[in-house]
Structures are given as structure tokens and as C-alpha cells.
């Protein structure tokens, strides 16, 4: 008896900090990652190509593409493998040369949980599931539907004929009987007093006594206050199990992640990111807390003399002084007697709106002279590879500079280069560094770990970075 192949579909889920953010099932379609809304899963910049197709249809099924910066576990043909070692060995085919990306075909038995970056916050889960097949109408089903359709048409025709046969041409909406009977009925309904509402149920005062007496009649022992009993021990026989339950083999794929609401921890992370970004952008214009704003407009004081309607009266902007009916002067009086009013344009402003230093500090990153055992590499080759990530390293410092003003200094990173060209170990030389900022140091180390040098034998490098604000 030949086995019938069951069509399968590819199921993929994006996981962020242990929580499913998206789930997608498709047949013969690629799974793409990127910042664009056209991607299957939208993710931030993780040093992957734009619209990166991590899984795409191939000639013999699907093709899985992995990068050297990914981690996690995949199962190919029933064998579990670490993603890092799998890419390092060149994918399928043994000890191949390590590279930036490696691709391998996958089939219905394969699955994987892939860390998209070294932080492990973003993961992709994939597996294959049975595809839903549309219900088809075979010749047998069509032969059964035709008699049913004929019977339905005959039944509807009988109902329509019976309706016209027994129709008595009366208007069922009109109340039956003479008009005076109808009027009497309506008047009695309108003039009848409303029925009183039922009384609310009242608790019986002797409810407790009645319950106690009923318990005595039925010889039911009531609960009494006392010490709690001891817990039971292990039984002599094993608890009954479900006879239909199946043991899960150790090499079985993990169950697919469940889609859940945002957890409290993840909501706090998103709120912090949103608040930081909004305050950074709006603080330039509105002077929110955490951003310096420009100083307010200053105004000076001016004095003058007012003129009354008759002689003998003088006044100032503060009120009337002097003799006669002239009385108090005003701003109009100042203009008549003194000419143009001094509104303070020529005086030194004394506004209290801010200190006028709301200019954002810009990060400046320089490099010193690299030292160490370069092996087969030259200093120019090392500088070229390190400076290819200068923009990302600068962003590490800029983020912290926006939070903590005035930080800066030298950061010396010691890292080892393998013969194949990838970085195998990186650390901060705290004795030669003066920056002393853990956030900047961790971010720079992550960028150094992603460097790829020419395969010329490797070496050990001490590389200095100079961080300052412009």
C-alpha cells in the first residue's frame, strides 16, 4: 500500500523578548525581515540586508539563509545543530570556509529557533505544518446533490401554491372585531392602574436557626473550629494516567510559541523607548524636561510723564501726582510728553525662560594608533575594517551622550582575529581606558565582534577609540 504525500505549509513566528509578535503561515512564499512594512516581519536594524529573505522557495522545497551574527538551534533531517557552528563550517558539506551568509535546503521534517542578533531579544521560529486542502466535489458528491436540489425545488413550489390557495385576502395587522370593541379595549388598557411591583425578598431573622434545625434533623455534622489535619503522603499505587496520552520523544521539535498579549515587562520597555524618542525630538522645540531650551524674551522698564486736560496737572505711568485737575497720566500721556515710548528694546533682556544653551551635543569619535601582533595583516587593513563600522560605533556614544552630558574619554579594545578572519574574543583594556561607561563599552564590543578581516592568519590587536562631544 503506497503512502500518500500530505501537502505541507511553512509556519513562521517572530518572537520579541519571549513573546510572539507575529505569526505567518504560507505555501511557496518567502519569509522576509526588514524595517519596511512590505516585509513579512518588521524588525529594527539588526545589521541584516534590506528585505532579507531568511526563508524562500527553492527548486526542491525551501532554502534557509543564515548569517554569521545569528545564534540558536536548527534541526535538519532529525539532527540538531547550533546555528553559529553551522554557519562557521560553511553550512551543509563539512568543514567549509566560514563566511558572512550560508544557505541550506529545508524540508517538512525540519524546524528551528533562530536568534536574529547576539542579544537574543529577536527570534524566528519556523516549522512545517499540514496544509489545509479545499473541499472538492467529486462525481459521487455531485450525484447526491442533484436529487436533493430537485426535491428542494418541488418543496418550495408546493409551499408557494399552498400560500396562494389558502389566502383569505384579510389584513392580519388590523385588530379583529368591531371598531367599538377595539376602542373599549384600548381605553381599558390606558386607564387601568399600573400593577404594583413585587415586594423585595427579605431575609428571615431565623434563617440561621432554621438551617441549624434542618441540619439536626438530617444528622449533618457542622464544621467546627480546630487544628488543620496533616497532609497525605505518597500512595501505594501510581495515580491513574490518561490511557490515550503519548510520551514525547526527546528529539521532537518544541511546541510552537503561543500568541499572547504584551507582558508587563515588554510594555515597560516599549514605553521607555517611546518616551525617550519623543522627548529627544520634541525637546528641541518645546523645552521638555531633559532638554535645554533657549532663553525667553527680555523686557525692560520705562517711565514717563503724563499731561492732563488742563494746566497744573502731571502724572506718571504709576498714577497721578501734582496739583490741578490734570490727574493721572497713562501710556498715552507718556507718548504725548516724551515722544516714542521706550519699551526696552535697547535694554539688556532679563528673561528667565532658560539659559540659552539648548544646543544638542554632537558625538565625535576618533581613533588612535593600533598596536599588537597583526599576524599576516597590515595596520591599513585593520583600520579599514574597523572604520567600516565607524557610524555604528559613533551611535553607541551618541545615545549615551544624549542621556549623560559631558561624558567622553579613551576606550581601548583588545580583540583576537582568527585565521579565517572573524573575531573570536574582545574585551576592554580598563587599565588604558578613561571613558568608564558600561553602556558605551558593551555596545562597542558588540560591533567589534561583528568585524570580518581578510583570512591571512589572524592576530591580536589593541585598538584605541577617542570619544568627545563637538
Beta strands, then each sheet from edge to edge (+ up, - down):
strand 1: 8-16
strand 2: 19-26
strand 3: 31-34
strand 4: 41-42
strand 5: 52-58
strand 6: 61-67
strand 7: 71-76
strand 8: 79-82
strand 9: 101-106
strand 10: 111-115
strand 11: 122-130
strand 12: 305-307
strand 13: 314-316
strand 14: 319-321
strand 15: 363-367
strand 16: 371-373
strand 17: 409-417
strand 18: 423-428
strand 19: 459-469
sheet 1: 2+ 1- 11+ 10- 7+ 8-
sheet 2: 4+ 3+ 5- 6+ 9-
sheet 3: 12+ 13- 14+
sheet 4: 15+ 19- 16+
sheet 5: 15+ 19- 17+ 18-
end
